[in-house]
Amino acid sequence: MAKHDYDLFVIGAGSGGVRAGRIAAGYGAKVAIAEEYRVGGTCVIRGCVPKKLLVYASRFADDFEDARGFGWSVSEPSFDWPTLVAAKDKEIARLEAAYGTALGKAGVEIVQERATVVGPNSVQLAKSGSTITAGKILIATGGTPWLAEPRPGLEHVITSNEAFDLPRLPERIIVAGGGYIAMEFAGIFSKLGVETTIVYRGDKILRGFDEDLRDHLTEAYVKQGIRIVTGHIFTRIEKTGAGLVGHLSNGTSLTADQIMFAIGRTPNTAGLGLDNVGVELGWNGHVVVNEYSKSSVDSIFAVGDVTDRTALTPVAIREGHAFADTEFGGKPRMIEHMLIPTAVFSTPEVSSIGLPEHMARERCSKLDIYKAAFRPMKATLSGRDERMFMKLIVDGESGKVVGCHVLGEDAAEIIQMAAIALRLGATKADFDATMALHPTSAEELVTMREKWIAPTEAAC
Ligand SMILES: Cc1cc2nc3c(=O)[nH]c(=O)nc-3n(C[C@H](O)[C@H](O)[C@H](O)COP(=O)(O)OP(=O)(O)OC[C@H]3O[C@@H](n4cnc5c(N)ncnc54)[C@H](O)[C@@H]3O)c2cc1C
C-alpha cells in the first residue's frame, strides 16, 4: 500500500503550480493540485493576460487618430467598456478551461478548494475538512495586492483584482503606486479617456529601472495629460457625494470616481499553516527556499511569487519545472535568477534586460553608454508627438553589453530578442557587426556609434 495519498500535493494552480504538477505527473508521480479561486492563477485570471488585453484595447485610441495621417477617414470612434470586459472574460474562461484540460490530460487531479498545511506531509481541505497526505507538498500560492498599514477609508479603494471588472469606466481615477502595475493601469485608463492621476510616495516613478527610462516615461505620461503627484501618500479616503476624496500627506486632497492602490504585492502565506510546521518565512511572509526551491522542511517546497524571488510568470514556470525535474525526474536543476527581461506595458512601452546604469556603475570600473532618442517613422505621417528611446550600457573593459533599455513601440518584443544576445555575452562589437534590418526602430541598437558623454564630462 502507498505510504501517502499522493506523491505530490500542489497548493495553488497558477503559473508555477500548474507547470510543476504537469511535469511531475509526466514523470509518473501521483499528483493533486488545490485551487481556491480559478485555475490559471494570477497571470491568466487577473494579471498578465487580461492586463495585456486591456493595453491592446487602450492603444486603439491612438491608432484611430494616427490613421488620419495615412489617408484614412475615421468617423468619431466610440468605446464601450462592458463590451471589452465581456470579451476579456470570455478569453480568460477559455484559457482557464484549457489549463484544466491540460492538467487532466497529464493525470493531475484538481481539488477546487482552499488547502492549508497541517503537517510536513499533510494538508487539510477547507470545505470538506478532509486531510490528505503527500510525499511532497509544493506551495505555489502566489501573491496578493498589499494595501500597506490600515488607514481610514481603505475599504473604498480598489486593487488590480477589481480594476479588471469594474462595472463601468470611471471618469476620473487615481492610481496610487509607482511600480509597473500602477504605470500599466494608469496608461490603460488614460488612453481610454479617463482623467488619470498617479500618486506615488517616492520622488520618481519606476524605482529600480534605468533613470533614463524613468525620465522618458514620466515625460511621456505628463505630455499625455496624466498628472503625477510624487512624494506623498494617502492618509485617508473619504466617500462623498462628489466622489472619493483622497487626503494626501501634504494636507491637500484629490477627488476621483475610483482610487486604485497598486503599491506592491505580498506573498500569499497568511493562514496557510506553514509556521505551525516549522517552515521558515521571510520578512514579508515569503517562504524561504534554497536554490532547489526546498523550504526549511524537507518535504515542503515553494515556487513562484510566494518565494519573493522574481515575481514574474516565466520565472514561476521555470521554477516549477525545475522543481519537478529535480524531485521527480532525477534531473537536479536550479534556476538562474539573472538576466531576466522585464517590461512595463505602459504606452509608451518600457522594457529592459541586464543592468540599469546606476547598477552597472557599481559593478564595472569603466562604462561606455550609447543612447538614441528619435522620432519613430510612423510618427512622421501620424503627426504624433512621440519619441523612441534606446540605451546600451557596455562594460568598458570587456566590451560586453551589460544593459539594454528601450522605450517606445514594441519595446518588449525588441528586448526579448536582445535578451538572447546578452545571455550569449554579446559585446558592443557583436552588436555593431550585426546587419541592420531596415526600416525598423530596433536597427538603432546595431547602428549606435557615438558614445554618450555626460554633460559634466563633456564640459571638462
Ligand atoms: C496586474 C498584474 C499584472 C501582471 N503582469 C505580468 C506580466 O506582464 N508579465 C509577467 O511575467 N508577470 C506579470 N504579473 C505577475 C504574474 O502574474 C505572477 O508572477 C505569476 O502569476 C506568479 O505565479 P505563481 O504560480 O507564483 O502564483 P499565482 O499565479 O498567483 O497562483 C497562485 C494560485 O494559488 C491560489 N491559492 C492561494 N492560496 C491557496 C490555498 N491556500 N489553497 C488553494 N489555492 C490557493 C490562488 O488562488 C492562485 O490561483 C502580473 C501580476 C499582476 C497582479
PDBQT file of the ligand as one rigid body, heavy atoms in Angstrom, charges set to zero:
ROOT
HETATM    1  C1  LIG A 501      -1.925  43.083 -12.564  1.00  0.00    +0.000 C 
HETATM    2  C2  LIG A 501      -0.773  42.144 -12.760  1.00  0.00    +0.000 A 
HETATM    3  C3  LIG A 501      -0.089  42.143 -13.957  1.00  0.00    +0.000 A 
HETATM    4  C4  LIG A 501       0.974  41.279 -14.149  1.00  0.00    +0.000 A 
HETATM    5  N1  LIG A 501       1.626  41.326 -15.347  1.00  0.00    +0.000 NA
HETATM    6  C5  LIG A 501       2.662  40.479 -15.568  1.00  0.00    +0.000 A 
HETATM    7  C6  LIG A 501       3.322  40.470 -16.817  1.00  0.00    +0.000 A 
HETATM    8  O1  LIG A 501       3.008  41.248 -17.724  1.00  0.00    +0.000 OA
HETATM    9  N2  LIG A 501       4.341  39.588 -17.005  1.00  0.00    +0.000 N 
HETATM   10  C7  LIG A 501       4.725  38.707 -16.007  1.00  0.00    +0.000 A 
HETATM   11  O2  LIG A 501       5.642  37.911 -16.237  1.00  0.00    +0.000 OA
HETATM   12  N3  LIG A 501       4.114  38.711 -14.803  1.00  0.00    +0.000 NA
HETATM   13  C8  LIG A 501       3.094  39.557 -14.561  1.00  0.00    +0.000 A 
HETATM   14  N4  LIG A 501       2.450  39.538 -13.357  1.00  0.00    +0.000 N 
HETATM   15  C9  LIG A 501       2.962  38.640 -12.300  1.00  0.00    +0.000 C 
HETATM   16  C10 LIG A 501       2.468  37.206 -12.508  1.00  0.00    +0.000 C 
HETATM   17  O3  LIG A 501       1.071  37.195 -12.593  1.00  0.00    +0.000 OA
HETATM   18  C11 LIG A 501       2.952  36.344 -11.356  1.00  0.00    +0.000 C 
HETATM   19  O4  LIG A 501       4.351  36.463 -11.252  1.00  0.00    +0.000 OA
HETATM   20  C12 LIG A 501       2.596  34.880 -11.559  1.00  0.00    +0.000 C 
HETATM   21  O5  LIG A 501       1.230  34.702 -11.729  1.00  0.00    +0.000 OA
HETATM   22  C13 LIG A 501       3.098  34.070 -10.354  1.00  0.00    +0.000 C 
HETATM   23  O6  LIG A 501       2.706  32.738 -10.476  1.00  0.00    +0.000 OA
HETATM   24  P1  LIG A 501       2.556  31.840  -9.174  1.00  0.00    +0.000 P 
HETATM   25  O7  LIG A 501       2.397  30.443  -9.669  1.00  0.00    +0.000 OA
HETATM   26  O8  LIG A 501       3.645  32.120  -8.238  1.00  0.00    +0.000 OA
HETATM   27  O9  LIG A 501       1.233  32.320  -8.453  1.00  0.00    +0.000 OA
HETATM   28  P2  LIG A 501      -0.211  32.698  -8.963  1.00  0.00    +0.000 P 
HETATM   29  O10 LIG A 501      -0.287  32.730 -10.445  1.00  0.00    +0.000 OA
HETATM   30  O11 LIG A 501      -0.579  33.903  -8.224  1.00  0.00    +0.000 OA
HETATM   31  O12 LIG A 501      -1.088  31.465  -8.500  1.00  0.00    +0.000 OA
HETATM   32  C14 LIG A 501      -1.329  31.203  -7.158  1.00  0.00    +0.000 C 
HETATM   33  C15 LIG A 501      -2.667  30.491  -7.041  1.00  0.00    +0.000 C 
HETATM   34  O13 LIG A 501      -2.780  29.934  -5.761  1.00  0.00    +0.000 OA
HETATM   35  C16 LIG A 501      -4.130  30.027  -5.338  1.00  0.00    +0.000 C 
HETATM   36  N5  LIG A 501      -4.135  29.873  -3.884  1.00  0.00    +0.000 N 
HETATM   37  C17 LIG A 501      -3.573  30.704  -2.973  1.00  0.00    +0.000 A 
HETATM   38  N6  LIG A 501      -3.704  30.188  -1.730  1.00  0.00    +0.000 NA
HETATM   39  C18 LIG A 501      -4.352  28.998  -1.872  1.00  0.00    +0.000 A 
HETATM   40  C19 LIG A 501      -4.745  27.993  -0.951  1.00  0.00    +0.000 A 
HETATM   41  N7  LIG A 501      -4.498  28.096   0.343  1.00  0.00    +0.000 N 
HETATM   42  N8  LIG A 501      -5.401  26.918  -1.435  1.00  0.00    +0.000 NA
HETATM   43  C20 LIG A 501      -5.657  26.780  -2.749  1.00  0.00    +0.000 A 
HETATM   44  N9  LIG A 501      -5.288  27.722  -3.669  1.00  0.00    +0.000 NA
HETATM   45  C21 LIG A 501      -4.621  28.793  -3.236  1.00  0.00    +0.000 A 
HETATM   46  C22 LIG A 501      -4.554  31.384  -5.844  1.00  0.00    +0.000 C 
HETATM   47  O14 LIG A 501      -5.961  31.470  -5.944  1.00  0.00    +0.000 OA
HETATM   48  C23 LIG A 501      -3.857  31.419  -7.198  1.00  0.00    +0.000 C 
HETATM   49  O15 LIG A 501      -4.696  30.934  -8.228  1.00  0.00    +0.000 OA
HETATM   50  C24 LIG A 501       1.366  40.383 -13.124  1.00  0.00    +0.000 A 
HETATM   51  C25 LIG A 501       0.680  40.369 -11.910  1.00  0.00    +0.000 A 
HETATM   52  C26 LIG A 501      -0.378  41.239 -11.720  1.00  0.00    +0.000 A 
HETATM   53  C27 LIG A 501      -1.112  41.225 -10.418  1.00  0.00    +0.000 C 
ENDROOT
TORSDOF 0
